[in-house]
């Protein structure tokens, strides 16, 4: 039995990669989707099934493997997808055995938008960084380009070394239909103030059927430092037959 786990979190949940700046008195769906296999296919379906025909997916990717950065640029060009590129030097490293020399260690970022599921699938196929190096990739579903989204997402997808976690600000959540960010090699975080739990479970059920997975829905209460509440987990298996 191979599971697709959908875990819902309460208002205390925070990602390991970013801080969710959202008022506790406003509803926000916070969830994690964790497939045991076919992660790229599952994530592609998750992103595309949570958009309407009028919406686009604004994506941001990053890697320190410049060869795969260049490969993704070629893929996007072949698909006719426009993109913005940011390449920065993170540090210098010493290489060579007989002739020692320093070369720049670069980080390559790509920003773009698409309505094509093939493009999203190619992102997961063309990179190894999102799973092999636990590099966070971000996907913002919106009917128009959210103002300032690139500058807000860049510290996250560049794994910036600035003090503290990058922020996922409320205005970006409010100006999007849903936001999804890959987390380590095993899951993707889902945030939305417009998509409720039932709708997300329906999407998870459809994905599980497509890939012959068993959907498991869980409820997780994070530890509250203020009230000293004990975390609580409830588990529910959803039949996909």
C-alpha positions in Angstrom: 0.0 0.0 0.0 1.5 3.3 -1.1 0.2 6.5 0.6 -0.4 10.0 -0.4 -0.6 11.9 3.0 -2.5 15.2 3.3 -1.9 16.8 6.7 -3.8 19.9 7.9 -2.3 22.2 10.5 -3.6 24.8 12.9 -2.7 28.5 13.1 0.6 27.8 14.9 2.1 25.9 11.9 5.3 27.4 10.4 7.4 26.0 7.6 11.1 25.2 8.2 11.9 27.4 5.2 9.8 30.5 5.7 7.6 32.4 8.2 3.9 32.7 7.5 2.8 36.2 8.4 -0.9 35.8 8.7 -3.3 37.1 11.4 -4.7 34.3 13.6 -8.2 35.7 13.5 -8.5 35.1 9.7 -9.0 31.6 8.2 -6.1 30.1 6.3 -5.7 26.6 5.0 -2.3 25.3 6.0 -1.4 21.8 4.8 1.4 19.5 3.8 1.1 17.0 0.9 3.6 14.1 1.2 3.5 11.3 -1.5 5.6 8.2 -1.1 6.3 8.0 -4.8 5.9 9.9 -8.1 6.5 13.2 -6.3 6.9 15.3 -9.4 3.7 13.9 -11.0 1.7 14.4 -7.8 3.0 18.0 -7.3 2.3 18.9 -10.9 -1.3 17.6 -10.5 -1.7 19.4 -7.2 -0.6 22.7 -8.7 -2.7 22.5 -11.8 -5.9 21.1 -10.1 -5.9 24.1 -7.8 -6.1 26.6 -10.6 -9.0 27.7 -12.8 -8.8 28.1 -16.5 -8.3 31.9 -16.1 -5.4 31.6 -13.7 -1.7 31.2 -14.2 1.0 29.6 -12.1 3.8 32.0 -11.2 6.9 29.9 -10.4 10.3 30.5 -8.9 13.1 28.0 -8.9 16.7 28.1 -7.6 19.8 25.9 -7.8 23.5 26.1 -7.2 24.0 23.5 -10.0 24.4 25.9 -12.9 24.3 23.2 -15.6 20.7 22.3 -14.6 19.9 26.0 -14.4 21.0 26.3 -18.1 19.1 23.1 -18.9 15.9 24.6 -17.5 16.4 27.8 -19.5 16.6 25.7 -22.7 13.5 23.8 -21.7 11.5 27.0 -21.1 12.6 28.4 -24.4 11.6 25.3 -26.3 8.1 25.5 -24.7 7.8 29.2 -25.6 7.7 30.3 -22.0 9.2 33.7 -21.1 11.2 34.0 -17.9 13.4 36.2 -15.8 16.9 35.0 -14.7 18.9 36.1 -11.6 22.4 34.7 -11.2 24.4 35.7 -8.2 27.8 34.8 -6.7 27.3 33.2 -3.3 31.0 32.7 -2.5 34.3 31.7 -4.1 35.7 28.1 -3.8 39.2 26.8 -4.4 39.5 24.1 -7.1 42.4 22.2 -8.8 45.2 20.0 -7.6 48.3 21.1 -9.4 47.1 24.5 -10.4 45.0 25.8 -7.5 42.6 28.6 -8.4 39.4 30.2 -7.1 36.1 30.2 -9.0 32.8 31.8 -8.1 30.1 29.6 -6.6 26.9 30.8 -8.3 23.2 30.5 -7.5 20.8 30.6 -10.5 17.2 31.6 -10.1 14.4 31.5 -12.7 11.0 33.3 -12.4 8.1 32.8 -14.9 4.5 32.0 -15.3 2.5 29.4 -17.2 -0.9 27.8 -17.7 0.7 24.8 -19.3 0.9 21.6 -17.1 3.8 20.3 -19.3 5.9 23.3 -18.1 5.3 22.5 -14.5 6.1 18.9 -15.1 9.3 19.8 -16.8 10.4 21.9 -13.8 10.2 18.8 -11.6 11.8 16.6 -14.3 14.7 19.0 -15.2 15.9 19.8 -11.7 17.3 17.5 -9.0 17.8 20.4 -6.6 14.2 20.3 -5.2 14.6 16.8 -3.9 18.3 15.9 -3.9 19.4 19.2 -2.3 16.1 20.1 -0.6 16.0 23.4 -2.4 12.6 25.1 -2.1 10.7 25.8 -5.3 7.6 28.2 -5.1 4.4 28.1 -7.1 1.8 31.0 -6.8 -1.6 30.5 -8.5 -3.3 33.8 -9.3 -5.5 35.3 -12.0 -3.0 38.2 -12.4 0.6 38.8 -11.4 0.7 39.5 -7.7 2.5 42.8 -7.1 6.1 42.3 -5.8 5.9 38.5 -5.8 9.4 38.0 -7.1 11.1 40.2 -4.5 9.1 38.4 -1.8 9.9 34.9 -3.0 13.5 35.5 -4.0 15.0 35.2 -0.5 13.2 31.8 -0.1 14.2 30.2 -3.4 17.8 31.5 -3.2 18.2 30.1 0.3 19.4 33.5 1.4 21.8 33.6 4.3 20.2 36.7 5.9 19.3 36.3 9.5 15.9 34.8 10.2 13.4 33.0 7.9 12.1 34.7 4.8 8.5 35.9 5.1 5.5 34.7 3.3 3.5 37.9 3.7 -0.2 38.2 4.1 -0.6 40.5 1.0 0.9 37.8 -1.2 -1.5 35.2 0.1 -4.4 37.6 -0.3 -3.4 38.3 -3.9 -3.2 34.7 -4.9 -5.5 31.7 -5.1 -3.0 29.3 -3.6 0.7 29.1 -2.8 2.7 25.9 -2.8 6.4 25.5 -1.8 8.4 22.3 -1.9 9.9 21.3 1.4 12.9 19.1 1.7 12.7 16.0 -0.6 9.4 14.6 0.8 6.6 17.1 0.8 5.1 20.4 -0.5 3.5 23.0 1.7 0.1 24.4 0.7 -1.3 27.8 1.8 -4.6 29.4 0.8 -7.3 31.7 2.2 -9.6 30.8 -0.7 -9.4 27.0 -0.8 -11.0 25.1 2.1 -10.2 21.7 3.5 -13.0 19.9 1.7 -11.9 21.3 -1.7 -8.3 20.3 -1.0 -9.3 16.8 0.1 -11.3 16.5 -3.2 -8.1 17.4 -5.1 -6.1 14.9 -3.1 -8.7 12.2 -3.8 -8.5 12.9 -7.5 -4.7 12.8 -7.5 -4.7 9.5 -5.5 -7.0 7.9 -8.1 -4.9 9.1 -11.0 -1.7 7.5 -9.5 -3.2 4.5 -7.7 -2.3 5.9 -4.3 -4.2 5.6 -1.0 -5.1 9.0 0.4 -4.5 9.5 4.2 -5.9 12.7 5.7 -4.4 13.8 9.0 -5.0 16.7 11.4 -2.0 18.0 13.3 -2.0 20.6 16.1 1.4 22.3 16.5 2.9 22.9 19.9 1.8 26.3 21.1 4.6 28.0 23.1 2.1 30.4 24.7 -0.5 27.9 26.0 1.9 24.9 26.2 -0.7 22.9 24.3 0.3 19.3 23.5 0.4 18.5 19.7 -2.5 16.3 18.6 -2.7 14.1 15.5 -5.9 12.6 14.1 -5.7 10.3 11.1 -8.3 9.4 8.6 -7.9 7.1 5.6 -9.9 8.1 2.5 -10.8 5.4 0.1 -9.9 6.1 -3.6 -11.6 3.0 -5.0 
